[in-house]
Amino acid sequence: MDALELALLAARAAEDRKAGDVMVMDMRDVTVVTDYFVLASGRNPIQVRAIADHIGEQASRRGARLLHGEGYERGRWVLLDYGDVVVHVLCEEERKFYALERLWGDAPVVYVAGRPALVVESGN
């Protein structure tokens, strides 16, 4: 599975658990750290953990290897690092405060809440 497929899988898995404001950002021309960010919001720490768990299960099922994870215990901001894809699942308050989509505003948005925002060729 390539990075875009993994990012979209993570976004859809977040939506399966009723995450809000699901978004995939193409980071390839903005940073060397990762190819895609997946952002999703939960209403509370329990939902944030449930979203992160489901993403992890779906990604693992497709053979993706989690390189690093953090924030699960508190459940306010869970980060799942798959190398080419970094998933951020935040409580709504943290999502508004840290505003990652504004911080990384130069990155094109390729997926928003169930629909592609723009066409991106897979595997670039």
N, C-alpha and C positions, 0 to 999 in steps of 0.2 A: 504494500500500500504506500502510495507517495504522500508527501506532506499535505497537499490540498485535500486529498481523500480523508486523511486522518483528521484534519481540522473540521471538515464538514461532518464527519462521523461524530466528533465530539460535540459539535453544535446541535446536531439532531438528538443526540443522547441527552443533552441538557434540556432541550425542549420536551423530551419524553417525561422529564421530571418537573415540568411546568416552570422552568427557569424563565426569568424575565429578561428583556433587552439582550437577547442572544445575538452575538456579532462575531464575524471572522474578519480579521484585518491582515492584509498582505504586507508583511514586514521586510520582504526581501530587498527592497531598495532603500530601507530606512535604517536598518541595523544588521550587523553580522551575527547577532546573538541567536536568532531564530528566523524561520520563514513565515510563520503565521502565529498570530495571537487569536485565541478564542476567549471571548468575554461573555459571562453570564451572571445573572443576579438571582439571589434567593431572598426570600422574605425574612428568614431567621437562620441561625446556625444549623438547626436540624435539616432544613431544606438544602442549605449549602452543602452539607456533608452527603446528603442523599444524591444530589446532582453530581458531585465529585465521584461518589461510589459508582454510579451508573456509567459515567464517562469512562472510568477506569475499567469496569467490567467489559464494556463494549470494545474499548481499544485493545484490551488484552485478548479478547476473543478473536480479534482480527490480526493478532500477532505483534501489536505495538508494544514496545518495552518502555516502561516508566523509568526515566533516569533519576528523577528527583521529585519529591513532593514535600510540601510544607503547609502548615496552617490548619491542618485537619482537626487537631484537638480543640482549638478555639472555635473553629467553624465560621469565622468572620471573613477570611480571605484564604481560600485554598488554592494553591498553585500546583499544577501538575506539569512537569517538564518532560516532554517526549523528544527533546532535541530540536527537531525542525518545527515542532508545534509546542507552544506553551499555552496552557489553559489556565485562565483566572476565573474562579467562581467566588463572587463576593456577595456579602449582604448588601442590600440596597443602599444603606447609609455609607458604607465604605466605597461602593461603586461611585456614588455621587461625589464623595469627598476627594478620592484619588483621581477620578476622571481620566482614566487611562486612554480613552478614545480621544480626548483633547490633548493629552500629553504627547501622544503619538499621532497627532492630527495629520501628519504628512503621509501616513500609510493609507492606501486605498482600502475601502471596505468592500469585501467580496461576497458577504452573506449577511443578511439581516433578518432575524425572526422568521425563518421558514422560506425565504426566497433569496435567490442570488441577487446581489446588488450590482454586479458587473461580471462580465465574462473574463475568466482567467484560465489560461491554458494550463492543464495539469502537467507536472513534471518539469517546469522551468526552473 
